[in-house]
Amino acid sequence: MRNHTSLTSFILLGLTDDPQLQILIFIFLLITYMLSITGNLTIIIPILMDSHLKTAMYFFLQNFSFLEISFTSACIPRFLYSLATGDRTITYNACACQLFFTYLFGVTEFFLLAAMSFDRYIAICKPLYYMIIMNHRVCKRLIFCCWMTTLLVLLPPLSLGLDLDFCDSNAIDHFACDANPILKISCSDTWFIEQMIIVCSVLIFIMTLVCVILSYLYIIRTILRFPSAQQRTNAFSTCSSHMIVVSITYGSCIFVYIKPSAKDEMAINKGVFMLTTSISPMLNPFIYTLRNKQVKQAFNDLVKRFILLSKN
C-alpha cells in the first residue's frame, strides 16, 4: 500500500471494543441523533411556514439548523451502522467524502455564527436601519459568502491530503474520518499539511471570533446605555441564546483542532468529537426555541393547523 491509489478502504477503530459499552453508545447516539434531527426540523419548518418569521434573524437561524442537521448526519449515521453491524471498514472514497462534508458543514457554521453576530449588532445598535441593512438580498449574499469562504479555506489542505501514502496500517483510531488520525497513520511527511491545517484553523477561528467579539462589545456598550432595566433585560435576552451556542461551538472545536501535532493522543479528542457531532446539534435547537417566544408560537400554530387538517 505504498501509493494511496492501491488503498481501497480504511478500518475505523471506533471508541471502544467493549460490547456492552458499544450498546450504550449506540443507544445514546441514536437518541441524540433523532432529537437533533427533530429539534432542528422544528425550527426549519415553522420558519418556512410562518410569514411572521421572515426576518434576517430567522433566516440565519434556519440555515444554521440546516447546517446542524447536515453536520451530524455526515458522521453519526455511519458510526451507528458500524455499531449495529460490526462492520468497521469504510472505502477510501467514502472516507474522503465524509472528511470533506464534515469540515464543510462544521466550518461554515463558524462563519454563519459570525454573520448572526453581525445581525444582532445591527438589530440592537442600529434598530431604525435594521430592515434596510439586513434585507433579503444582503442575507443571501452573507450565506453565499459563508459557503464560498469555507470552500476556499478547505480546498488547499484537503487536496494535499489526497496525495498521502499509507504504508503500514489502514486502521484509523477514530469513529469517523478525521484529519488528525489519518495523518497519524500516513507514512508521508505530514509536517507541511499539519502546519497548513493549524494555520487554516487559526485563521477561521480568529476571523470569526473577532467578528463575534467586536459585535458583542458594541452590543453590550449599546445595551448598557438603555435607560430602563426592562429594556436592557429584553435586549440581552435576544442575544443570550446565540452567545450560549457560540460558547459551546468554539470551546469544543478549539479543544479538538488547535493542537501542535496530529501525533498527539487521540482518546480524549474522540470523546469530545463525539459530543460535538451529537450533543451540540441536539442542544442548539432547544437553546434557541426555549428562549424564543416567536418560534414557540409558530410551532404551536403549525401543530394546531396540522391537527385541524387531520380532523377534516
Backbone torsions as a table, in degrees:
resi	resn	phi	psi	omega
1	MET	NA	40.1	-178.1
2	ARG	-65.0	-39.8	-179.0
3	ASN	-104.7	143.7	-175.8
4	HIS	-65.4	-18.6	-179.8
5	THR	-69.7	-23.2	178.1
6	SER	-86.3	-8.9	179.6
7	LEU	-87.1	115.8	-176.2
8	THR	-101.9	-19.2	-177.8
9	SER	-156.2	159.5	172.4
10	PHE	-115.9	164.8	172.8
11	ILE	-117.4	120.8	178.2
12	LEU	-89.5	114.8	-175.3
13	LEU	-71.7	-19.0	177.7
14	GLY	77.9	-156.8	-177.2
15	LEU	-100.1	-34.7	-176.2
16	THR	-157.6	158.2	174.6
17	ASP	-100.7	-1.3	-180.0
18	ASP	-74.3	117.4	-177.1
19	PRO	-60.4	-39.8	-179.0
20	GLN	-67.9	-39.7	177.9
21	LEU	-67.9	-33.7	177.1
22	GLN	-63.5	-37.6	177.8
23	ILE	-64.1	-43.8	179.4
24	LEU	-63.7	-41.6	179.0
25	ILE	-64.3	-40.8	179.5
26	PHE	-61.2	-47.7	-179.7
27	ILE	-62.9	-44.2	-179.8
28	PHE	-60.9	-48.4	-177.3
29	LEU	-69.4	-36.4	178.9
30	LEU	-63.5	-43.6	179.6
31	ILE	-65.4	-47.6	-178.3
32	THR	-65.8	-35.8	179.4
33	TYR	-66.6	-44.7	179.0
34	MET	-63.7	-40.0	177.5
35	LEU	-66.2	-36.7	178.7
36	SER	-63.2	-48.5	-179.9
37	ILE	-63.0	-47.7	-178.7
38	THR	-63.0	-46.4	-177.7
39	GLY	-62.3	-43.8	-179.0
40	ASN	-72.6	-31.4	175.1
41	LEU	-67.4	-31.5	177.4
42	THR	-69.9	-11.9	172.1
43	ILE	-92.9	-45.7	-174.9
44	ILE	-64.7	-48.9	-173.1
45	ILE	-66.0	-49.2	178.0
46	PRO	-60.1	-36.6	179.2
47	ILE	-66.5	-36.1	176.6
48	LEU	-67.4	-36.9	-172.0
49	MET	-89.4	-27.7	-172.9
50	ASP	-95.4	123.3	-178.9
51	SER	-70.8	-18.5	179.7
52	HIS	-77.9	-11.5	-176.7
53	LEU	-109.5	43.7	-177.9
54	LYS	-105.1	20.3	178.8
55	THR	-84.8	171.2	-177.6
56	ALA	-61.3	-39.9	-177.6
57	MET	-58.4	-44.3	-178.2
58	TYR	-77.3	-27.2	173.8
59	PHE	-63.6	-44.9	177.2
60	PHE	-67.0	-40.3	179.9
61	LEU	-63.3	-38.4	177.2
62	GLN	-63.1	-44.2	178.4
63	ASN	-67.5	-35.6	177.7
64	PHE	-64.8	-41.3	178.0
65	SER	-64.6	-38.2	175.8
66	PHE	-61.9	-41.7	178.1
67	LEU	-64.9	-38.2	179.3
68	GLU	-63.4	-43.9	177.3
69	ILE	-61.9	-44.8	-178.2
70	SER	-66.3	-41.4	-177.5
71	PHE	-63.9	-49.0	-179.6
72	THR	-69.6	-31.1	179.8
73	SER	-73.1	-20.7	178.3
74	ALA	-72.2	-21.9	-174.1
75	CYS	-117.5	-50.6	-166.9
76	ILE	-67.6	-46.3	-178.6
77	PRO	-57.2	-40.1	179.5
78	ARG	-65.2	-37.8	178.4
79	PHE	-70.6	-37.9	176.2
80	LEU	-61.9	-40.9	176.8
81	TYR	-62.0	-42.7	179.2
82	SER	-63.4	-41.9	179.1
83	LEU	-67.3	-35.9	-176.4
84	ALA	-76.1	-36.5	-174.5
85	THR	-103.9	-19.5	-175.1
86	GLY	82.1	0.3	179.5
87	ASP	-83.1	109.1	-177.0
88	ARG	-100.8	1.4	-178.8
89	THR	-81.5	146.4	175.4
90	ILE	-142.2	134.7	-176.9
91	THR	-67.7	159.1	-179.9
92	TYR	-59.0	-45.1	-179.1
93	ASN	-66.2	-41.4	178.9
94	ALA	-64.8	-37.6	178.1
95	CYS	-65.5	-43.5	178.9
96	ALA	-63.2	-40.2	178.9
97	CYS	-66.0	-43.4	179.4
98	GLN	-62.5	-43.1	178.3
99	LEU	-60.2	-45.7	-177.8
100	PHE	-63.4	-49.4	-174.8
101	PHE	-72.3	-33.2	176.3
102	THR	-61.2	-46.6	179.2
103	TYR	-71.2	-37.0	-179.8
104	LEU	-60.1	-51.1	-178.7
105	PHE	-70.3	-40.1	-177.8
106	GLY	-65.9	-45.4	-177.8
107	VAL	-71.4	-37.3	177.9
108	THR	-59.2	-32.7	177.4
109	GLU	-59.1	-39.3	-179.6
110	PHE	-63.3	-45.3	179.2
111	PHE	-67.3	-34.9	178.2
112	LEU	-68.6	-37.8	175.6
113	LEU	-61.4	-37.1	176.2
114	ALA	-65.8	-41.4	177.9
115	ALA	-64.3	-38.1	177.9
116	MET	-66.3	-34.3	175.7
117	SER	-64.7	-42.6	177.4
118	PHE	-61.7	-39.7	177.6
119	ASP	-61.0	-43.5	178.6
120	ARG	-66.7	-34.3	177.3
121	TYR	-62.3	-46.2	179.5
122	ILE	-65.2	-41.0	-176.5
123	ALA	-63.7	-36.7	-175.2
124	ILE	-95.7	-39.6	-176.0
125	CYS	-86.9	-27.1	179.9
126	LYS	-134.1	59.1	-173.1
127	PRO	-62.4	-32.8	-178.4
128	LEU	-69.1	-24.1	-178.6
129	TYR	-105.4	7.2	-173.2
130	TYR	-58.8	-50.8	-176.8
131	MET	-66.7	-26.6	179.4
132	ILE	-78.1	-47.0	-177.6
133	ILE	-71.4	-49.6	-176.0
134	MET	-94.6	56.4	176.0
135	ASN	-78.7	173.5	-172.7
136	HIS	-63.6	-35.8	-180.0
137	ARG	-65.0	-43.9	179.0
138	VAL	-62.9	-42.7	-179.9
139	CYS	-61.4	-44.2	179.4
140	LYS	-64.9	-36.7	178.3
141	ARG	-68.2	-37.4	177.4
142	LEU	-64.6	-42.0	177.4
143	ILE	-62.9	-43.7	178.8
144	PHE	-61.1	-42.3	178.9
145	CYS	-64.2	-37.2	177.7
146	CYS	-59.2	-46.3	-179.5
147	TRP	-68.1	-45.4	-176.3
148	MET	-68.1	-39.3	177.8
149	THR	-63.5	-40.4	177.4
150	THR	-60.4	-45.3	179.4
151	LEU	-62.4	-43.0	-179.4
152	LEU	-63.9	-34.3	179.9
153	VAL	-76.9	-36.9	-172.8
154	LEU	-81.7	-34.6	-170.5
155	LEU	-60.2	-42.6	-179.7
156	PRO	-59.3	-53.1	-180.0
157	PRO	-66.9	-34.8	179.9
158	LEU	-68.5	-36.8	178.7
159	SER	-67.0	-36.3	175.8
160	LEU	-67.4	-34.8	179.9
161	GLY	-65.0	-24.1	179.5
162	LEU	-70.8	-15.5	-178.9
163	ASP	-98.6	9.3	-179.7
164	LEU	-69.7	147.6	174.7
165	ASP	-103.5	145.4	178.5
166	PHE	-127.9	115.4	-170.6
167	CYS	-104.2	-53.7	-168.6
168	ASP	-96.4	-29.6	-173.0
169	SER	-149.5	148.5	172.5
170	ASN	-118.9	17.6	-179.2
171	ALA	-90.7	116.7	-179.9
172	ILE	-93.4	122.4	-178.7
173	ASP	-79.4	68.0	-178.4
174	HIS	-166.3	168.4	175.2
175	PHE	-96.4	-4.9	177.9
176	ALA	-144.0	163.5	178.1
177	CYS	-76.6	111.2	-178.6
178	ASP	-129.7	154.2	-172.6
179	ALA	-61.6	-47.9	-173.5
180	ASN	-61.6	-50.1	178.7
181	PRO	-67.5	-27.7	176.9
182	ILE	-69.4	-42.7	176.7
183	LEU	-63.4	-30.5	-177.9
184	LYS	-64.0	-34.3	-177.0
185	ILE	-96.2	-1.0	179.9
186	SER	-78.4	142.3	176.1
187	CYS	-95.0	2.3	174.3
188	SER	-77.3	164.8	173.3
189	ASP	-75.2	108.4	-174.2
190	THR	-98.2	6.3	-175.1
191	TRP	-59.3	-46.3	-176.2
192	PHE	-64.5	-45.2	-178.3
193	ILE	-68.9	-33.2	175.0
194	GLU	-62.6	-44.9	179.2
195	GLN	-65.3	-36.7	177.7
196	MET	-65.0	-40.1	178.1
197	ILE	-63.3	-43.2	178.9
198	ILE	-62.7	-44.6	-179.6
199	VAL	-63.0	-45.7	179.9
200	CYS	-63.4	-41.4	179.2
201	SER	-62.8	-45.9	-179.5
202	VAL	-63.4	-41.6	178.8
203	LEU	-61.5	-44.4	179.8
204	ILE	-62.3	-48.9	-177.7
205	PHE	-63.8	-43.4	-177.5
206	ILE	-67.1	-46.8	-178.0
207	MET	-59.9	-48.1	-176.4
208	THR	-74.6	-39.5	-177.6
209	LEU	-68.1	-37.7	177.4
210	VAL	-62.0	-41.9	178.4
211	CYS	-62.6	-43.1	179.5
212	VAL	-64.5	-48.1	-177.1
213	ILE	-63.9	-45.9	179.7
214	LEU	-61.8	-42.0	179.5
215	SER	-59.7	-45.9	-176.0
216	TYR	-77.0	-25.1	172.9
217	LEU	-63.9	-45.4	176.8
218	TYR	-66.7	-38.0	179.5
219	ILE	-63.0	-48.4	-178.9
220	ILE	-63.1	-41.8	179.0
221	ARG	-62.0	-40.1	179.3
222	THR	-68.9	-42.2	-178.0
223	ILE	-64.4	-40.1	-179.1
224	LEU	-65.1	-18.0	178.5
225	ARG	-87.5	-7.5	179.2
226	PHE	-63.8	140.5	-174.5
227	PRO	-70.6	-36.4	-175.0
228	SER	-107.3	151.2	178.0
229	ALA	-65.6	-33.8	179.7
230	GLN	-64.8	-39.9	177.2
231	GLN	-64.6	-41.9	179.3
232	ARG	-64.4	-41.5	179.7
233	THR	-63.7	-45.2	-179.9
234	ASN	-63.6	-40.0	-179.5
235	ALA	-66.7	-43.6	178.8
236	PHE	-64.7	-35.0	-178.0
237	SER	-66.4	-29.1	178.6
238	THR	-72.4	-19.1	-178.4
239	CYS	-105.8	-15.8	-171.0
240	SER	-62.7	-41.8	-179.4
241	SER	-61.6	-44.9	179.8
242	HIS	-63.7	-38.9	179.9
243	MET	-65.6	-38.0	178.0
244	ILE	-64.9	-46.1	179.8
245	VAL	-63.2	-41.5	177.4
246	VAL	-60.0	-44.0	-178.9
247	SER	-62.6	-44.8	-179.8
248	ILE	-64.1	-47.2	-175.5
249	THR	-65.0	-49.0	-178.2
250	TYR	-68.7	-41.5	-177.6
251	GLY	-60.6	-47.8	-176.9
252	SER	-70.0	-41.9	-176.6
253	CYS	-72.7	-34.5	175.8
254	ILE	-62.7	-40.1	-179.8
255	PHE	-63.2	-38.4	-175.7
256	VAL	-77.6	-45.5	-165.4
257	TYR	-103.0	-27.2	-179.3
258	ILE	-84.7	85.4	-178.2
259	LYS	-134.2	156.0	-177.5
260	PRO	-72.0	-25.2	-176.1
261	SER	-155.9	151.2	177.1
262	ALA	-76.5	-9.1	-178.6
263	LYS	-84.1	0.9	-179.5
264	ASP	-67.0	167.0	177.9
265	GLU	-61.4	134.7	-174.2
266	MET	-102.3	-9.6	-171.6
267	ALA	-57.7	-50.7	-178.0
268	ILE	-68.1	-39.5	-178.3
269	ASN	-63.6	-33.9	177.5
270	LYS	-62.9	-41.7	178.6
271	GLY	-64.4	-43.1	179.5
272	VAL	-66.4	-39.6	179.1
273	PHE	-63.5	-39.2	178.1
274	MET	-62.9	-43.3	178.8
275	LEU	-66.0	-37.0	179.9
276	THR	-65.4	-39.0	-176.7
277	THR	-88.2	-7.7	-178.8
278	SER	-121.6	-51.4	-175.4
279	ILE	-74.0	-47.4	-177.3
280	SER	-58.8	-48.9	177.2
281	PRO	-62.6	-23.8	177.8
282	MET	-79.6	-39.6	-176.0
283	LEU	-75.6	-37.5	-172.2
284	ASN	-56.9	-45.9	178.2
285	PRO	-63.3	-34.0	177.8
286	PHE	-69.6	-37.5	177.8
287	ILE	-61.2	-43.0	-178.2
288	TYR	-74.8	-46.4	-173.8
289	THR	-72.4	-37.6	-178.4
290	LEU	-67.1	-21.5	-178.2
291	ARG	-109.1	10.0	-177.4
292	ASN	-126.9	107.6	-175.9
293	LYS	-68.2	-33.5	-178.2
294	GLN	-67.4	-41.6	178.4
295	VAL	-66.3	-42.9	178.2
296	LYS	-61.9	-42.1	179.2
297	GLN	-65.3	-41.2	178.8
298	ALA	-64.4	-38.0	178.4
299	PHE	-67.6	-42.0	178.0
300	ASN	-63.1	-41.1	178.2
301	ASP	-64.1	-38.4	179.1
302	LEU	-66.2	-40.5	178.3
303	VAL	-64.3	-44.3	178.6
304	LYS	-62.0	-40.3	178.4
305	ARG	-63.8	-40.4	178.9
306	PHE	-65.8	-40.3	179.0
307	ILE	-64.9	-42.3	178.5
308	LEU	-63.5	-40.8	179.0
309	LEU	-66.2	-38.8	179.4
310	SER	-67.3	-32.3	178.5
311	LYS	-71.9	-36.5	179.9
312	ASN	-75.4	NA	NA
